[in-house]
Amino acid sequence: MKIAFTTSSGETIDQHFGQCQSFHIWEVGPDEARFLEAVGVEERGGDEEDRITARAQLLSGCAIVYTMQIGGPAAAKLVAQKIHPMKTNTEVNLKETVERFQEVLRGNPPPWLRKAMNKTEVNFEL
């Protein structure tokens, strides 16, 4: 499944959803994970609602967004598009987060995650 991360360096999850300049997109499965691309954010529209909508649309192919902070309206917009926001509250290592997520996938994922897993197929063909 595709997971987006708010990161300034690609090393840590250290950005607020509404303030990051790009999202790093990874393909993550139980046994393999790889970086796919960095998607730059272009500020569109004059108000916060337009900016949140534009960011959510950029991530339409993702099942999850890991971010250090996210506001209520932005989280609701993601959930409405079936993208699950995961807030870390502090800076955390991105690769360690991916590894912990893979452990959850290999174990007994919560119902919302099983549903997301059934919607996306992990494809590691190069």
Secondary structure, 3 states (H helix, E strand, C coil): CEEEEECCCCCEECCECCCCCEEEEEEECCCCEEEEEEEECCCCCCCHHHHHHHHHHHCCCCCEEEECECCHHHHHHHHHCCCEEEECCCCEEHHHHHHHHHHHHHCCCCHHHHHHHHHCCCCCCC
